[in-house]
């Protein structure tokens, strides 16, 4: 599994509410076995709710989920990117 996480080890303790989603259209990667997953790490539930709705309304995302307990287990072949959401994010 290839995980790219913008958070530092310290930030993983405070940005611990995750919204996960899968890319709806893999484009040129459609024939590959890899799946592209995305996570948005939030500091508080208010930001998490706004990001959840923002991701849910995107046409390119599917299987949007909110993880309050930091448990998210992508498959071993997935390519995962986790973004840190701060107060400057357009959806917040």
N, C-alpha and C positions, 0 to 999 in steps of 0.2 A: 504494500500500500504506500502510495506517495502522498504525504501530507505536507502542505505548506500552511503554516499558521503564523499570522502577523503578531500574535501576542507573545510577550516574554513569559518566562516561567512565573514571575510575580503577577503579571496581568491575568494569567490563567486562573488565579484565585479570586480575582474581583470581576473579571469579565467572564462569568461562569454560566450565564443563561444563553443557550444556543438555539438558533433557528437553523434547521437543515433543509436542503432541497436538492433535487436532481435536475440536471439540464434536460429539458423536454426534447430538443432537437440536437443531436450530436454532430450534425453537418458532415464534414469529411471523415469523421471518426465513426460513422454509423455502422461500419462492418467490423469494428474492433469489439473485443469483449469487455474492454474497460468502460466503466461508467464514471461520469463526472459529477461529483457531489460538491456542494457549497455549504458553508456554515457562516453564520453571522453571530459573533459573540457580543453579548450585551451586558452592561453593568447593572441595569435595573429593569424591573418588569414593565415600566412605562415605555422605555425604549424598545424592549422586546416585543411588546404588543404592536407598536408602530412598524417595526421592521417586519414582523410576521405578516401584517396586512400588506405591506409594500411588496414583499416577496410573493405572497399569494396572488397578488394582482398582476404580476409579471407574466407575460405570455410564454416566456422561455423557460419557466420553472414548473416543476410538478413535485408531488409528494412532499409538500411543505409541512414541517413538524416543529413543535416547540419542545425543547428539552430543558426542564427546570432543574433536573438533578445532574446535569453535566454528562449523562450517559448517552453516548452516540457511538454506535459501532458500525462504521462503514465496512463493506466487504474488502477482502485483502487485495483485490484487483482494482479497486476504485482509485481514482485520482481526486484528492480532496484539497480544497482551498478554504481556509477559515479567515474571515475578515473581522477586524476589531471595529465595533461601532462606537463612535463617540458622539458628542453633542453637535458636531459639525456635519454629520451625515444628512443628506437631503431629506430622508424620510423622517428624521427626528425633528 
